[in-house]
Amino acid sequence: MAIVSSGFLLSKIPFGKYLTCSRLQFLNRLQSTSSTNTPSGAADYLKKSEELADRYTKHIDDAIDRWAKCDEIYSGKERDFKRFPAVKYPLTHPKVRLGFLPDSWFQALYPKTGVTGPYLFLFGTSAFLISKEIWVVDPHFIELGVFVIVMTGLIKKFGPSVSKYLDAQVEEEEKARYYQPLQTLNSHLDRMVATADQEIARASAVPSLVNAKLENVGLQLEAAYRERLQQVFRSVHRRLVSYNI
């Protein structure tokens, strides 16, 4: 179960995008602190961040390799599932007879004793124990019959409702302790991946933004240049007009 759960979690985590998101967060933090840090300190911070991301990537890769090796040993080609099947725990108790005897006992006796064999064996054994006084019958023996009748009535009357209530409690407990944390983790990872995609898109837009700013600055310089040319033209024209007059 742990192998399956861990493999499910590992398969749901896009590590490349997660690491890209982490690195972009480091870069954003670096840019936010660039006004107070020196260039050498910023370079050291960026280098440490990259080393941390690389160590994390190696750690995840090693963990995936270990789980793959364990899965190959546990459920590989050499595993004999026919003679040694995987253990599966039932969610409910097996079928019973008379309220407490397993049905598998009756099924094992049917080929040898027939349909009535198990019941004959049960009541015959009880009669043998009573006749030999191994099972002593005293005045309190009647309490056994009363107990069986009362418990049978209670189980028939309230058993289904109590079983339904307990099943609902178990499902709620499983949801609160297992499924809900997994859903929360998956939603958190999805949000992280979406944030990483946004940061990647923003980072990819940086060259276009820089080019746009360069073009804007070029246009501003061109406008300033043409304005100064116009000023020079007007000044020279004014002087020529004044000279001619």
GULUMZA-845742 format. One record per residue: x, y, z of N, C-alpha, C in turn. Coordinates in pm, whole numbers, plus 50000, padded with zeros to 5 digits. Last residue first. Layout:
N
XYZXYZXYZ
...
END
This chain:
245
516065918145743515345930545773516325941645809
518045899145736517555904845611516775917845634
518305893646006519455899145932518975905645802
515845882546072516255895046137517405901546061
515995859645914514935869545889515305882945949
518125846846039518215850645898517165861245863
517075842546296518245851246278518395855846132
514985825046239514705837946301515865847546279
516395803446136515445810546051515125824346107
517785795146365518525799946247517615807946155
515585787946528516545798146571517315803946453
514345768046376513615780346407514565791546448
516415748946369515875754746245515165767946272
516675742946642517805748946569517315755646441
514135731646688514545743746761515695750746689
514275709746519513285720046494513625733046564
516325695746648516505700446511515515711546476
514965690346889516125699246890516455704346749
513025672746789512625685246854513775695146858
514585652046696513825659946599513345673146660
515605643046944516515647646837515775656346736
513295635247078514115646147133515045651847026
512495614346906511635626046923512415637946978
514675597046939514385602546806513505614946816
514385591247211515595598147164515365604347026
511905578347200512055590547279513285598347235
512585556447040511595566146992511685579247068
514425544047212514865548947082513905559147023
512715537447424513805547047448514315552747316
511145519047284510535531047342511585541747369
513025499647222512365506947114511725519747165
513625491747484514675497547399514065505347282
511135481747563511685493447632512795500047549
510965460247385509965470947379510475483547448
513135445047471513145450647335512135462047321
512185438647727513425446347713513495452747575
509955423547660509785435947736511015444747724
511155402147531510245410847456510035424047527
512635391447750513325396847631512435406047548
510395384547930511385394847964512125399947842
508755363647874508355376647819509375387647848
509785342648014509955342347868509575355547804
508955350048269510385350248238510625349948087
506205346348241506735359748267508215360648233
506165318948200505655327848095506165342048115
507215310848445507945307548322507485316648208
505215319948615506555325748627507395322848502
503105303748526503005318348515504375324948522
504135278648591503865281948451503755297048430
504225281348871505475279648796505275282848648
501495283048925502355294448955503675293548879
500765257348843500205268948773501035281448798
502235242849032502545241248890501995253048810
500945251249265502375254049247502775252849101
498395241149217498575255649228500045259449210
499015213949220498485220049097498635235149100
499825211249485500805209249379500325215149246
497345216049609498485224849637499545223549528
495875194649509495475208249473496595218249498
497335173749628497265174749482496855188749438
496905179149902498255179249847498245180849695
494125176049913494725188949947496125190049890
493925149149843493315159249757493895173049785
495285138050063495805136149927495225146449830
493605146150279494985151150269495595149350130
491225131450193491245146050196492655151750198
492025104250215491675110050086491735125250086
492865101850500493625097050384493285104850257
491335113050704492735109750732493545105850609
488775117950603489455128550677490945125750692
488135093550480488165105850400488955116750471
488185076350699489125074450589489245087050503
486045087550845487395087350902488445085550793
483925082750671484265096550706485675097450764
483965054750668484215062150544484595076650573
483325049950939484605045450884484945052950756
480745060750952481805066351036483195062450982
479415043850774479505058250744480615064850825
479635019850913480275021250782480435035850743
478065026051138479505023751155480255024851022
475535028251014476115039551086477625038051101
475205002250911475225013750820475855025950886
475164987751152476214985251053476334996850955
472834997951267474125000051334475274997951237
470964988751076471115003251101472445006251169
471294960151088471544967750965471764982650988
470734954351376472014951851310472254959951184
468284956851496469134968851492470464966651418
467024931451440466284944051446467184956151422
468894911051440467984912151326467294925751322
470094916251690470894917051567469994918551445
467924912051864468574925151857469374926851728
467374884651813466374894951787466994908851774
469804873151898469344871451760468314882051722
469804880552168470834885952080470444884451932
467564865452259467584880052269468594886152172
468384838852203467154844352145467174859552145
470764836752353470794834652208469564840852142
469784841252614470794850352555470814849152403
468094819452646467534833052649468504842952583
470014798752635468944799652536468334813552529
471554805452860472164804852728471114806052619
469854803053075470284816553037470934816652899
469604776553122468544782953045468914797053002
471694770753288471834767253148470774773853061
471424774453554471754786453475471884783553326
471034749053659469884758253649470164770853568
473134730053427472744734453561471554743953548
474834706553255473584714053249473164717153392
478124705453140477234703453253476024712553239
479654688752912478984701752919477884700353023
480124663352994481274672252976480804686752977
478124645153008478244654853117479574662453113
477594630152794478744625952871479024635152989
475474645052690475234631352737476384626252823
476734669252614475744669452722475534655352778
478444660752413479004667452530478024667552646
476554649852231477584641352291478164647752417
475114672852159474434661952230475434652652297
477184686952028476544692652148475834681752229
477664669351816478734672051912478164677852040
475184671251687475634658351740476734660251843
475174697851605474214693751707474594680051766
477434696651426477314706551533476384701751644
476894675451252478124675251331478024684851449
474534684851138474514672451216475744671451305
475594707051005474614709151112474504696751200
477364694350822477864703850922476894706051037
475484676650673476604671950754477094681850857
473594684950498473204684350640474354680150730
474974682950252474464695950298474154695650447
477924661450285476664666050228476204679050291
480394653650372479234650150456477904654050394
482264661050177482434648450249481184644050323
481594685850063481964674549974482034661150045
480984701450307479954697350211480394685850121
483114710350458482494697650495481474692750393
483814734750344484834724250349484234710650381
481514749650384481894746450247482954735450243
481614752350661480534744550601480904740450459
483854768850685483844755850751482784746750688
483094791850549484144783450490484214769750556
481344805250711480774797350603481814788150539
481934805251063482344808950927481744799650822
479424811951300480274801651242480654805651099
477614831351384478994832251434479924821851373
475054829351267475444841751333476894842751375
474604807251121474104807351259474624819351338
477464814750927476244806850946475894806851094
478914842050740478824833150855477504825650851
481304856850519479954851750543479964841550657
483844878850661483324868750568481924864150608
483594914550718483864900950765483284890850667
484944938650481483914933550572484274919350614
487214942950334486614954450401485554950250502
490074921050352488664923850317488134935750396
493294926350230492474926450350491024929650313
495314906850047494254916750033493334915750155
498564898949962497574898950070496584910350046
499294883149654499384894949740498254894949841
499974847649651499314859849605499514871349704
501734823949592501934833949696501294847149651
500884809149376501074802349505501224812149620
500534830549191499574819649202499674812649336
502614848449192501344853149246500304841949258
505784847949237504794837749205503464841849270
508094870249099507094868149204506034858349156
509704876048887510014863948963508994861149073
508844900648790508554888648711508794875848789
507784918949088508464917148960508074904248891
506894929749330505914925449230506554924149092
509224933349488507964928949548506994923249445
511274941749315511484930249403510154924549451
510094963749190510584952749108510794940149192
509624980149410508484975049335508894963349247
512274985749482511394978549575510194972549502
513055000249252513744987749287512884979349382
511335022249270511265013449152511935000049181
512205033549510510835028249501510685018949382
514815040949432514605031349542513215025249534
514275059549228515015047249197514805036749306
513005079549377512265072549271512955059449235
515155087649540513945081949600513135074249497
516915098049348517315086349427516095079749490
515365119949258515735109149165516155096549240
515275135149494514045129749437514345118349341
518015141549522517315134249628516035127849574
518475156249290519175143549309518475135049415
516845178649347516575170349229517235156649243
518145188649573516775183949584516415174849466
520585196049461520545185549564519135179949579
519675216449289520315204449233520315192949334
518725235249474517805229249378518385216549317
521155241449604520055235449679519045228849586
522565252949391523065240649453521965233649532
520975275649346521095265449241521615252249298
521405289049589520055284949551520095274049444
524125294149577523615285249682522215280249647
524095312049359524835299449350524345289549454
522605333349463522105326049347522795312449332
524355341349667522995336849699522405328649585
526585349149520526685337949614525305332449648
525465370849379525965359249305526095347049397
524885387849593523795382749510524245370549431
527485393349683526545386349770525375380549693
528475407149459529095394449499528175386449590
526775429849456526775420249344527395406949381
525145433749780526205436849686526165426949571
521765441749866522885432449859523905437449758
519765460149844520515460049969521735451049963
518615456649599518945470349639519785470849764
517995429849575519175434649502519575448749544
515825417849680516865421649775518095427149706
514255412249462513695420849565514725425549666
515935395149321515675408249266515095417649370
515815373049495517105379549471516895393549414
513175366149473513675370749602514995377949587
513245358649204512415369949246512855375349380
515015336949223515395348649143514555360749181
513545319449386514845324249431515255336849355
511385315649214511155322149342512465327349400
512725302149012512165315348983511845322849111
513355278849151514425287549105513915301449071
510775268849197511635272249310512745281649267
509935264748932509225274349017510075278549134
511735244948861511755257748790511055268448870
510885225149034512215230849052512345244048978
508345220548923508465224749062509815231149087
508965212548667508265225248684508375230148828
510245188448739510945198748661510285212348677
508335173448878509475178948951510185189748873
505135170548910506055173948801507275181048856
503685145449085504495157349108505375159848987
502415121649049501605133649036502415146349048
504225101749100503825103548961503015116248941
504425103449374505575107449294505185109649149
501875094249447502275107949479503435112449393
502015067849349500975076949301501355091349327
504165057849498504285058849353503245068149294
502975059449750504135067749721504345069049572
500895040749716500605054649751501755063649716
502355017249656501395022449559501105037049587
503885014749887504555015949757503595021949656
501925012250081502825023850086503505025949952
500834988050000500005000050000500855012450000
END
